[in-house]
């Protein structure tokens, strides 16, 4: 089931997601990579990611048992938002 949320990733999380997906070093410009890959800037990237995140898998925190939608790479959540069931 797809969760309904008004939560958005902040700029830091959005940047870290891009770095994780494209293996961008900390000293490199994200905008350059995004433009080379997709012809978009960081603001457009953030809009796309925040639209798509509710379609990512639901994961459960082992520690808190909280449910999240998360972009996963190698078993690690690169970015996540809290899952909210419709009607909650």
C-alpha positions in Angstrom: 0.0 0.0 0.0 1.2 3.5 -0.8 1.4 5.8 2.1 0.1 9.3 2.0 2.4 12.0 3.4 3.0 15.7 3.3 6.6 15.2 4.5 9.4 16.1 2.1 13.1 15.4 2.1 15.2 18.3 3.1 18.0 19.6 0.9 20.7 17.7 2.8 18.8 14.4 2.4 18.1 15.1 -1.2 21.8 15.9 -1.8 23.0 12.8 0.0 20.6 10.7 -2.1 22.1 12.1 -5.3 25.6 11.5 -3.9 24.7 7.9 -3.0 23.0 7.0 -6.3 25.7 8.5 -8.5 28.7 8.0 -6.2 29.4 11.7 -6.2 32.4 12.7 -3.9 31.7 15.3 -1.2 33.9 17.8 -3.0 32.1 17.6 -6.3 29.2 19.6 -7.6 25.9 17.8 -7.7 24.3 20.2 -10.2 26.9 19.3 -12.8 26.2 15.5 -12.4 22.4 16.0 -12.5 22.7 18.2 -15.6 25.0 15.6 -17.3 22.8 12.7 -16.4 19.3 14.2 -16.9 19.5 17.8 -18.0 18.1 19.0 -14.7 19.2 21.1 -11.8 19.0 20.4 -8.0 15.6 22.0 -7.6 14.1 19.9 -10.3 15.8 16.8 -8.8 14.3 17.5 -5.4 10.8 17.8 -6.9 11.2 14.5 -8.7 12.5 12.7 -5.7 9.8 14.1 -3.4 7.2 12.9 -5.8 8.6 9.4 -6.2 9.5 8.6 -2.6 6.0 7.5 -1.7 6.4 4.7 -4.3 9.5 3.3 -2.7 9.5 0.2 -0.5 8.2 0.5 3.1 10.9 -0.4 5.6 10.6 -0.8 9.3 13.2 0.6 11.7 14.6 -2.3 13.8 15.1 0.1 16.8 11.8 2.0 16.8 9.6 -0.2 14.6 8.6 3.0 12.8 7.6 2.5 9.1 9.3 4.6 6.4 9.3 5.0 2.6 13.0 4.8 1.7 15.4 4.9 -1.3 17.6 1.8 -0.6 21.0 1.0 -1.9 23.0 -2.0 -0.8 20.5 -2.5 2.1 20.9 1.0 3.5 18.3 3.8 3.4 19.9 6.7 1.5 16.9 8.9 2.2 13.6 8.2 4.0 10.3 9.8 5.1 7.9 8.5 7.7 5.1 6.2 6.3 1.6 7.4 7.1 -1.3 5.1 6.2 -4.2 6.7 4.4 -6.8 7.7 7.0 -4.4 8.1 9.9 
